[in-house]
Amino acid sequence: MSAGAYLLAHFSDPNKLIPAVEALGRLEPVTRWHAVDGHMHLVIKAGAADRSLYEELRKIDGIDQLVRYQIVQDGENTLILDPALAHAYVFVETEPTETDNVHAKLEAMPEILFCSSTSGGCDLVAVVKGANLDAVDRTVLERVRVLDGVVRVKHDRIITLTQL
């Protein structure tokens, strides 16, 4: 049984994000979504991410790129973001023999809310927190990217729709 997936959506026109979010509310497998600022515009978590959900998301007006990372081991219990803090999703590619090591190191960092193992283009998905976006960026650059075994890191800052 699948542990679900993270689906990352990029919009050709970011103004189509709000109508897309309304459409997400009608898709039952979607457990949550966050608007993000980075290489994508939306990060969606789905409890079941079969082909039909992928096709439904592709039909949403404005999505020009959709990437799926299958969850292998879900490290997330319940994600509750503290509104007083800044947060970002971090997508980590590792050397194949170092994934478990990097995963353990990330989980040991107090700035990491959770870390899940994934497949399909990145090996780990984590959420980092900080006092502000600069602190989040520093954590990603100075603590995550430099870990032995990390090949590539992308991060998308979680934003509220009022910030768009």
N, C-alpha and C positions, 0 to 999 in steps of 0.2 A: 504494500500500500504506500502511495506517495505521501510524503510529508508536506506537499504543496510546492509552491514556487514563488520567486520574486519575478515580477514582470516590470520591465523598465520601458517607459514610453517617451518618445521624443515627438514633439509637435512641430509641424511645418509652420504653424501660426500659433504662438503661445496664447493668443486671445481665444482660441478654441478650447482651452483647458477647462474653463468653468462649465461649459455645456458637457464636456466629456466626463467630468466628475459626477454630474447629475446622472449620466448614463451608467456609470459604475455602480451606483446605488441599486440598480435593477439587476445586477449580475450576482447571483447568489454565491458562487464560489469565492467572490472577493471578500476577504476578511477585513482589510483596511487598505488605505492608500495615503500617501503623503506627496504634496507638491514639493518639488526640489529644484534647486538652482545648481547647475553643474553641467555635466555632459548629457543629462536627461532632464525631463520636466516633471515626471511622475514616477513614483515607485509604488507598485501595487503588490500586496501579498495576497495570495489566493490559497485556500485550503486544498483545493484540487485544481490543478492547472492542466487539464487535458486539451486536446486539440480544439474542441468546440469552444472553450473559453478563449483560447488564442484567436480563433476566427472571429468571435464576437468582438473582441478588443480591436482587431484589425478593421472592423466596420465602423468604428467610432471616427467621426469626421475630424480631420486634423492630424491624426497619428501617422507619421511618416516612417517611423522606425519603432520596432517592438522587439525587445530582447528578453529571453527567458532563462533564468537560472533556477534549475530544479533543486529543491532543498533535499539534501541527503540526510543531514542530521540537524534538526531544528533546536538551536540553543536558546531560543526565545521562550520565555514563559508568557508573560503578558507585558506588552510594550506600552508603558505609560510615560509620556514625555513631560518632564517638568517644564511648565510654561516660563519659569524664571531662567531657564538655561537655553543654550543653543545646542543643536544636534545636527548630525550628518550621517548619511549612510556611507559606508566605506566598502568598496568592492576590491578584493585582494586576490591577485594571482600569485601562486607560489611555485617554487621548484617542487616537482612531484614527491620527492622524498622528504620534504620539509613542511608539508601541509599541517600535520599533527603538531609539530613543534611551534609553528607560527600561531596556530589556533590556541594552544595552551598559553602562549605569551600574551596574546590579545585578551583572553579571558582573565588573566591576572592583572590587567591594567584597570585601575579604578575609573578611568574615563570611558571604558567600554561597557555599554549597557548589556549587550549580548553579542555572541558570535555564532553564526550558523555555517555548517559545511554545505557547499553547493557544487553543482556540476553544470557544464554547459557554457563555459567561457570564463568563469572565475571560480575560485576554490572556496572562498570565504566571504560572507556578508556580515558586517558588524554595524552597530550604531554607536557613535562616539558622542559624548556630551562635553560641554565646557561652559564657562561663565559667559562667553560671547563667541561670535563666529571666528574671531582671530584666535582665540584659545583652541577652538576645535581644529582650525587649520594647522596650528602649531603642533597639536597632538598628532595629526595625520602625517605631517612632514617630518617632525623630529623624533617621533616614537614608533610610528607604524611603518613608514617607508623604509626605515633603516634596519628593520629586523632581518637577521640572517634568514635567507630562504625566500624573502619577498622579491618577486620579479616585477610586478606592476601594481599600482594602486590608483584607483579613481575614487573620488568622493563627491557626493552631492549633498549640499546643505539642505536641511529640511526647513521649509518656509511656510508661512501661513498665506492663504490666498489673498489676504489684504495687503501683502507685501508685493504682489505681482504688479 
